[in-house]
Amino acid sequence: MGELRAVVTGASSGIGAATVRRLIADGWQVTAVARRDSRLRDLAAETGCDVFVADVTSDGEIAALADHVGARGGVNLLVNNAGGAVGMDAIADSPLEDWSSQYEVNVVGTVRVTQALLPLLEESGRGDVVVVTSTAGHEAYERGAGYVAAKAAEAAMTKTLRLELTGRGVRVMEIAPGMVATEEFALNRFGGDAERAAAVYSGIKPLVAEDIADAIGWMVGLPHHVNIDLMVVRPREQGSATKTVRSSEV
């Protein structure tokens, strides 16, 4: 495959960290990006990845990331993974700051990083943008409207970006995971309430971060004339956002 370079955001844990591991195993040179320096250092010690501490909501930090990546020889792949959910309130009761923060990270953050690295992706002659959205961006469910709305906007942005980049040598791909058990997603959503977080995955065998990382690895490893517009990945027993079959035997 030759020397290909990737940038993965939200790489300090979960899907991001798993994607770094998968890409390195496939021969990519990877820059892992996240806010938490200690987590990144641990990942670098484990995998040999390059690391860069940055918050996707910061113009200055993402501009510095682009300079860093350019100095290292450019980039062929951007995995926009940074994001997250806050709360499970009904619309009538949901704090507006939760809506704003989810939109800022999931949507504006993705746009900010994409804008910063797009010139390098085009210059590479073999550019890929992968956006990790969610099934929440494709079907609504109660008590999750802030996250649903943010992920729907992120999905719409991805479709628009694909249209705008058609003919310019850059693939634009979306992967929409369903229920994925990671160490932090549900815990962060419920403000650190471990009992509520654990209940999300009770009675079902959910996906794990490595399942999504493997799917991303497959998508970007296809011949470059092949574009996977959208991949939806769920655990077998999650039929939709509103139908999950649980069992006491799991």
BALOBA-1460 file (C-alpha; in Angstrom, 3 decimals):
// residues 250
<rec num="1" residu="m" x="0.000" y="0.000" z="0.000"/>
<rec num="2" residu="g" x="2.984" y="2.314" z="0.407"/>
<rec num="3" residu="e" x="3.316" y="4.943" z="3.097"/>
<rec num="4" residu="l" x="-0.107" y="6.390" z="3.788"/>
<rec num="5" residu="r" x="-0.794" y="8.889" z="6.558"/>
<rec num="6" residu="a" x="-3.934" y="9.221" z="8.657"/>
<rec num="7" residu="v" x="-5.302" y="11.586" z="11.288"/>
<rec num="8" residu="v" x="-7.843" y="10.252" z="13.797"/>
<rec num="9" residu="t" x="-9.706" y="12.629" z="16.107"/>
<rec num="10" residu="g" x="-11.212" y="11.618" z="19.421"/>
<rec num="11" residu="a" x="-8.389" y="9.095" z="19.649"/>
<rec num="12" residu="s" x="-7.886" y="8.939" z="23.407"/>
<rec num="13" residu="s" x="-10.411" y="6.130" z="23.937"/>
<rec num="14" residu="g" x="-13.165" y="4.031" z="22.395"/>
<rec num="15" residu="i" x="-13.656" y="3.954" z="18.636"/>
<rec num="16" residu="g" x="-10.911" y="6.495" z="18.042"/>
<rec num="17" residu="a" x="-8.227" y="4.548" z="19.879"/>
<rec num="18" residu="a" x="-9.365" y="1.280" z="18.287"/>
<rec num="19" residu="t" x="-9.188" y="2.895" z="14.848"/>
<rec num="20" residu="v" x="-5.636" y="4.059" z="15.500"/>
<rec num="21" residu="r" x="-4.673" y="0.489" z="16.399"/>
<rec num="22" residu="r" x="-6.385" y="-0.977" z="13.323"/>
<rec num="23" residu="l" x="-4.859" y="1.510" z="10.890"/>
<rec num="24" residu="i" x="-1.364" y="1.002" z="12.281"/>
<rec num="25" residu="a" x="-1.824" y="-2.756" z="11.990"/>
<rec num="26" residu="d" x="-2.730" y="-2.156" z="8.337"/>
<rec num="27" residu="g" x="0.469" y="-0.201" z="7.734"/>
<rec num="28" residu="w" x="-0.702" y="3.397" z="8.063"/>
<rec num="29" residu="q" x="1.294" y="6.164" z="9.723"/>
<rec num="30" residu="v" x="-1.193" y="7.670" z="12.190"/>
<rec num="31" residu="t" x="-1.460" y="10.945" z="14.084"/>
<rec num="32" residu="a" x="-3.822" y="10.450" z="17.030"/>
<rec num="33" residu="v" x="-5.616" y="13.618" z="18.134"/>
<rec num="34" residu="a" x="-7.468" y="14.240" z="21.391"/>
<rec num="35" residu="r" x="-7.590" y="16.608" z="24.359"/>
<rec num="36" residu="r" x="-6.031" y="14.283" z="26.941"/>
<rec num="37" residu="d" x="-2.264" y="14.201" z="26.711"/>
<rec num="38" residu="s" x="-1.752" y="11.291" z="29.134"/>
<rec num="39" residu="r" x="-4.143" y="9.034" z="27.221"/>
<rec num="40" residu="l" x="-2.421" y="9.874" z="23.950"/>
<rec num="41" residu="r" x="0.987" y="9.159" z="25.420"/>
<rec num="42" residu="d" x="-0.203" y="5.733" z="26.538"/>
<rec num="43" residu="l" x="-1.548" y="5.028" z="23.053"/>
<rec num="44" residu="a" x="1.737" y="6.153" z="21.493"/>
<rec num="45" residu="a" x="3.698" y="3.880" z="23.813"/>
<rec num="46" residu="e" x="1.465" y="0.971" z="22.816"/>
<rec num="47" residu="t" x="1.241" y="1.535" z="19.067"/>
<rec num="48" residu="g" x="4.028" y="3.882" z="18.004"/>
<rec num="49" residu="c" x="1.547" y="6.433" z="16.690"/>
<rec num="50" residu="d" x="2.285" y="10.139" z="16.462"/>
<rec num="51" residu="v" x="0.148" y="12.236" z="18.817"/>
<rec num="52" residu="f" x="-1.159" y="15.781" z="18.886"/>
<rec num="53" residu="v" x="-3.131" y="17.327" z="21.725"/>
<rec num="54" residu="a" x="-5.984" y="19.447" z="20.376"/>
<rec num="55" residu="d" x="-9.629" y="20.260" z="20.998"/>
<rec num="56" residu="v" x="-11.800" y="20.178" z="17.866"/>
<rec num="57" residu="t" x="-13.690" y="23.220" z="19.171"/>
<rec num="58" residu="s" x="-10.532" y="25.403" z="19.058"/>
<rec num="59" residu="d" x="-9.630" y="27.264" z="15.869"/>
<rec num="60" residu="g" x="-6.058" y="27.825" z="16.993"/>
<rec num="61" residu="e" x="-5.404" y="24.250" z="18.082"/>
<rec num="62" residu="i" x="-6.780" y="22.778" z="14.861"/>
<rec num="63" residu="a" x="-4.766" y="25.240" z="12.759"/>
<rec num="64" residu="a" x="-1.691" y="24.068" z="14.675"/>
<rec num="65" residu="l" x="-2.695" y="20.451" z="13.959"/>
<rec num="66" residu="a" x="-2.781" y="21.200" z="10.228"/>
<rec num="67" residu="d" x="0.714" y="22.719" z="10.428"/>
<rec num="68" residu="h" x="1.962" y="19.682" z="12.341"/>
<rec num="69" residu="v" x="0.494" y="17.234" z="9.848"/>
<rec num="70" residu="g" x="1.828" y="19.216" z="6.897"/>
<rec num="71" residu="a" x="5.316" y="19.218" z="8.370"/>
<rec num="72" residu="r" x="5.172" y="15.438" z="8.732"/>
<rec num="73" residu="g" x="4.487" y="14.911" z="5.048"/>
<rec num="74" residu="g" x="0.771" y="15.489" z="4.671"/>
<rec num="75" residu="v" x="-2.260" y="13.269" z="5.114"/>
<rec num="76" residu="n" x="-4.263" y="10.769" z="3.064"/>
<rec num="77" residu="l" x="-7.038" y="9.966" z="5.537"/>
<rec num="78" residu="l" x="-8.984" y="11.973" z="8.096"/>
<rec num="79" residu="v" x="-11.210" y="10.017" z="10.477"/>
<rec num="80" residu="n" x="-13.574" y="12.521" z="12.087"/>
<rec num="81" residu="n" x="-14.462" y="10.574" z="15.209"/>
<rec num="82" residu="a" x="-14.510" y="13.220" z="17.963"/>
<rec num="83" residu="g" x="-18.013" y="13.738" z="19.306"/>
<rec num="84" residu="g" x="-20.392" y="12.564" z="21.956"/>
<rec num="85" residu="a" x="-23.801" y="12.764" z="23.577"/>
<rec num="86" residu="v" x="-24.976" y="14.724" z="26.598"/>
<rec num="87" residu="g" x="-28.093" y="13.813" z="28.549"/>
<rec num="88" residu="m" x="-31.325" y="11.926" z="27.866"/>
<rec num="89" residu="d" x="-33.888" y="14.651" z="28.494"/>
<rec num="90" residu="a" x="-37.147" y="15.296" z="26.698"/>
<rec num="91" residu="i" x="-37.054" y="18.350" z="24.433"/>
<rec num="92" residu="a" x="-39.289" y="20.281" z="26.817"/>
<rec num="93" residu="d" x="-36.793" y="19.811" z="29.652"/>
<rec num="94" residu="s" x="-33.433" y="19.677" z="27.894"/>
<rec num="95" residu="p" x="-30.894" y="22.392" z="28.765"/>
<rec num="96" residu="l" x="-30.070" y="24.556" z="25.775"/>
<rec num="97" residu="e" x="-26.377" y="24.445" z="26.639"/>
<rec num="98" residu="d" x="-26.473" y="20.676" z="26.032"/>
<rec num="99" residu="w" x="-27.792" y="21.281" z="22.526"/>
<rec num="100" residu="s" x="-25.113" y="23.883" z="21.849"/>
<rec num="101" residu="s" x="-22.250" y="21.763" z="23.152"/>
<rec num="102" residu="q" x="-23.310" y="18.686" z="21.177"/>
<rec num="103" residu="y" x="-23.656" y="20.705" z="17.979"/>
<rec num="104" residu="e" x="-20.320" y="22.432" z="18.532"/>
<rec num="105" residu="v" x="-18.392" y="19.175" z="18.957"/>
<rec num="106" residu="n" x="-20.208" y="16.812" z="16.585"/>
<rec num="107" residu="v" x="-20.922" y="19.207" z="13.728"/>
<rec num="108" residu="v" x="-18.809" y="22.357" z="13.888"/>
<rec num="109" residu="g" x="-15.819" y="20.433" z="15.220"/>
<rec num="110" residu="t" x="-15.996" y="18.015" z="12.306"/>
<rec num="111" residu="v" x="-16.249" y="20.882" z="9.836"/>
<rec num="112" residu="r" x="-13.349" y="22.723" z="11.505"/>
<rec num="113" residu="v" x="-10.963" y="19.763" z="11.250"/>
<rec num="114" residu="t" x="-12.089" y="18.929" z="7.712"/>
<rec num="115" residu="q" x="-11.546" y="22.502" z="6.522"/>
<rec num="116" residu="a" x="-8.079" y="22.592" z="8.082"/>
<rec num="117" residu="l" x="-6.882" y="19.324" z="6.526"/>
<rec num="118" residu="l" x="-8.723" y="19.374" z="3.203"/>
<rec num="119" residu="p" x="-5.926" y="21.146" z="1.275"/>
<rec num="120" residu="l" x="-3.482" y="18.451" z="2.396"/>
<rec num="121" residu="l" x="-5.946" y="15.675" z="1.563"/>
<rec num="122" residu="e" x="-6.373" y="17.032" z="-1.955"/>
<rec num="123" residu="e" x="-2.624" y="17.479" z="-2.392"/>
<rec num="124" residu="s" x="-2.056" y="13.842" z="-1.471"/>
<rec num="125" residu="g" x="-3.742" y="12.616" z="-4.640"/>
<rec num="126" residu="r" x="-5.378" y="9.867" z="-2.568"/>
<rec num="127" residu="g" x="-7.523" y="11.552" z="0.041"/>
<rec num="128" residu="d" x="-10.214" y="10.070" z="2.261"/>
<rec num="129" residu="v" x="-12.571" y="11.645" z="4.781"/>
<rec num="130" residu="v" x="-14.423" y="9.248" z="7.073"/>
<rec num="131" residu="v" x="-17.059" y="10.706" z="9.374"/>
<rec num="132" residu="v" x="-18.225" y="8.631" z="12.337"/>
<rec num="133" residu="t" x="-21.856" y="9.634" z="12.864"/>
<rec num="134" residu="s" x="-24.476" y="7.407" z="14.495"/>
<rec num="135" residu="t" x="-27.697" y="5.621" z="13.702"/>
<rec num="136" residu="a" x="-29.137" y="8.484" z="15.775"/>
<rec num="137" residu="g" x="-28.438" y="10.702" z="12.785"/>
<rec num="138" residu="h" x="-30.756" y="8.598" z="10.626"/>
<rec num="139" residu="e" x="-33.677" y="7.808" z="12.942"/>
<rec num="140" residu="a" x="-35.087" y="9.730" z="15.860"/>
<rec num="141" residu="y" x="-35.785" y="8.388" z="19.316"/>
<rec num="142" residu="e" x="-37.346" y="9.933" z="22.389"/>
<rec num="143" residu="r" x="-35.205" y="11.650" z="25.014"/>
<rec num="144" residu="g" x="-32.247" y="12.010" z="22.722"/>
<rec num="145" residu="a" x="-33.181" y="14.891" z="20.451"/>
<rec num="146" residu="g" x="-30.078" y="16.990" z="21.056"/>
<rec num="147" residu="y" x="-27.786" y="14.161" z="19.979"/>
<rec num="148" residu="v" x="-30.170" y="13.044" z="17.213"/>
<rec num="149" residu="a" x="-30.230" y="16.566" z="15.795"/>
<rec num="150" residu="a" x="-26.462" y="16.987" z="15.987"/>
<rec num="151" residu="k" x="-25.751" y="13.656" z="14.312"/>
<rec num="152" residu="a" x="-28.399" y="14.297" z="11.637"/>
<rec num="153" residu="a" x="-26.671" y="17.586" z="10.864"/>
<rec num="154" residu="e" x="-23.287" y="15.848" z="10.752"/>
<rec num="155" residu="a" x="-24.689" y="13.254" z="8.345"/>
<rec num="156" residu="a" x="-26.183" y="15.978" z="6.140"/>
<rec num="157" residu="m" x="-22.857" y="17.812" z="6.129"/>
<rec num="158" residu="t" x="-21.099" y="14.626" z="5.053"/>
<rec num="159" residu="k" x="-23.455" y="14.101" z="2.114"/>
<rec num="160" residu="t" x="-22.966" y="17.702" z="1.038"/>
<rec num="161" residu="l" x="-19.185" y="17.414" z="1.324"/>
<rec num="162" residu="r" x="-19.258" y="14.340" z="-0.897"/>
<rec num="163" residu="l" x="-21.093" y="16.286" z="-3.590"/>
<rec num="164" residu="e" x="-18.687" y="19.203" z="-3.330"/>
<rec num="165" residu="l" x="-15.599" y="16.984" z="-3.593"/>
<rec num="166" residu="t" x="-16.783" y="14.710" z="-6.383"/>
<rec num="167" residu="g" x="-14.186" y="14.862" z="-9.139"/>
<rec num="168" residu="r" x="-11.449" y="16.166" z="-6.847"/>
<rec num="169" residu="g" x="-9.862" y="12.841" z="-5.862"/>
<rec num="170" residu="v" x="-11.150" y="12.715" z="-2.288"/>
<rec num="171" residu="r" x="-13.537" y="10.018" z="-1.072"/>
<rec num="172" residu="v" x="-16.106" y="10.988" z="1.561"/>
<rec num="173" residu="m" x="-17.511" y="8.129" z="3.628"/>
<rec num="174" residu="e" x="-19.865" y="7.916" z="6.580"/>
<rec num="175" residu="i" x="-20.102" y="5.135" z="9.131"/>
<rec num="176" residu="a" x="-23.130" y="5.169" z="11.433"/>
<rec num="177" residu="p" x="-22.747" y="2.857" z="14.445"/>
<rec num="178" residu="g" x="-25.641" y="1.672" z="16.528"/>
<rec num="179" residu="m" x="-25.122" y="0.507" z="20.105"/>
<rec num="180" residu="v" x="-21.388" y="0.370" z="20.833"/>
<rec num="181" residu="a" x="-20.160" y="-0.348" z="24.347"/>
<rec num="182" residu="t" x="-17.081" y="1.756" z="25.048"/>
<rec num="183" residu="e" x="-15.576" y="2.781" z="28.349"/>
<rec num="184" residu="e" x="-16.818" y="6.364" z="28.194"/>
<rec num="185" residu="f" x="-19.674" y="7.123" z="25.776"/>
<rec num="186" residu="a" x="-22.646" y="6.221" z="27.986"/>
<rec num="187" residu="l" x="-20.798" y="7.260" z="31.132"/>
<rec num="188" residu="n" x="-20.259" y="10.738" z="29.712"/>
<rec num="189" residu="r" x="-23.837" y="10.930" z="28.489"/>
<rec num="190" residu="f" x="-25.146" y="10.300" z="32.002"/>
<rec num="191" residu="g" x="-22.734" y="12.621" z="33.749"/>
<rec num="192" residu="g" x="-20.642" y="9.842" z="35.265"/>
<rec num="193" residu="d" x="-23.593" y="7.760" z="36.544"/>
<rec num="194" residu="a" x="-22.099" y="4.272" z="36.131"/>
<rec num="195" residu="e" x="-25.364" y="2.465" z="36.959"/>
<rec num="196" residu="r" x="-27.349" y="4.265" z="34.256"/>
<rec num="197" residu="a" x="-24.506" y="3.787" z="31.786"/>
<rec num="198" residu="a" x="-24.338" y="0.041" z="32.430"/>
<rec num="199" residu="a" x="-28.111" y="-0.300" z="31.999"/>
<rec num="200" residu="v" x="-27.796" y="0.844" z="28.373"/>
<rec num="201" residu="y" x="-26.060" y="-2.422" z="27.493"/>
<rec num="202" residu="s" x="-27.963" y="-4.720" z="29.840"/>
<rec num="203" residu="g" x="-29.368" y="-7.886" z="28.249"/>
<rec num="204" residu="i" x="-27.763" y="-7.415" z="24.839"/>
<rec num="205" residu="k" x="-24.388" y="-8.115" z="23.309"/>
<rec num="206" residu="p" x="-23.470" y="-4.692" z="21.917"/>
<rec num="207" residu="l" x="-20.831" y="-3.831" z="19.386"/>
<rec num="208" residu="v" x="-17.383" y="-2.957" z="20.674"/>
<rec num="209" residu="a" x="-15.020" y="-0.269" z="19.440"/>
<rec num="210" residu="e" x="-12.957" y="-2.767" z="17.480"/>
<rec num="211" residu="d" x="-16.001" y="-3.714" z="15.378"/>
<rec num="212" residu="i" x="-16.265" y="-0.149" z="14.100"/>
<rec num="213" residu="a" x="-12.501" y="0.171" z="13.672"/>
<rec num="214" residu="d" x="-12.488" y="-2.995" z="11.565"/>
<rec num="215" residu="a" x="-15.264" y="-1.583" z="9.379"/>
<rec num="216" residu="i" x="-13.351" y="1.669" z="8.903"/>
<rec num="217" residu="g" x="-10.212" y="-0.275" z="8.027"/>
<rec num="218" residu="w" x="-12.150" y="-2.189" z="5.380"/>
<rec num="219" residu="m" x="-13.725" y="0.951" z="3.925"/>
<rec num="220" residu="v" x="-10.471" y="2.825" z="3.478"/>
<rec num="221" residu="g" x="-8.614" y="-0.273" z="2.293"/>
<rec num="222" residu="l" x="-10.795" y="-0.694" z="-0.785"/>
<rec num="223" residu="p" x="-9.435" y="0.426" z="-4.165"/>
<rec num="224" residu="h" x="-9.600" y="4.200" z="-4.268"/>
<rec num="225" residu="h" x="-12.209" y="4.311" z="-7.033"/>
<rec num="226" residu="v" x="-14.668" y="2.599" z="-4.631"/>
<rec num="227" residu="n" x="-16.584" y="4.935" z="-2.295"/>
<rec num="228" residu="i" x="-18.701" y="3.565" z="0.550"/>
<rec num="229" residu="d" x="-21.184" y="6.418" z="0.933"/>
<rec num="230" residu="l" x="-22.778" y="5.093" z="4.111"/>
<rec num="231" residu="m" x="-22.298" y="2.044" z="6.307"/>
<rec num="232" residu="v" x="-24.771" y="1.383" z="9.129"/>
<rec num="233" residu="v" x="-23.487" y="-1.082" z="11.732"/>
<rec num="234" residu="r" x="-25.596" y="-2.412" z="14.615"/>
<rec num="235" residu="p" x="-25.546" y="-5.341" z="17.009"/>
<rec num="236" residu="r" x="-27.765" y="-8.174" z="15.778"/>
<rec num="237" residu="e" x="-30.451" y="-7.682" z="18.415"/>
<rec num="238" residu="q" x="-30.842" y="-3.945" z="17.826"/>
<rec num="239" residu="g" x="-33.405" y="-3.764" z="15.051"/>
<rec num="240" residu="s" x="-33.693" y="0.005" z="15.166"/>
<rec num="241" residu="a" x="-33.244" y="2.921" z="17.522"/>
<rec num="242" residu="t" x="-36.553" y="1.998" z="19.122"/>
<rec num="243" residu="k" x="-36.450" y="-1.816" z="19.000"/>
<rec num="244" residu="t" x="-33.859" y="-3.705" z="20.987"/>
<rec num="245" residu="v" x="-34.451" y="-7.280" z="22.118"/>
<rec num="246" residu="r" x="-32.829" y="-7.975" z="25.480"/>
<rec num="247" residu="s" x="-32.331" y="-11.270" z="27.278"/>
<rec num="248" residu="s" x="-31.513" y="-12.137" z="30.845"/>
<rec num="249" residu="e" x="-29.082" y="-14.745" z="29.511"/>
<rec num="250" residu="v" x="-26.639" y="-12.162" z="28.110"/>
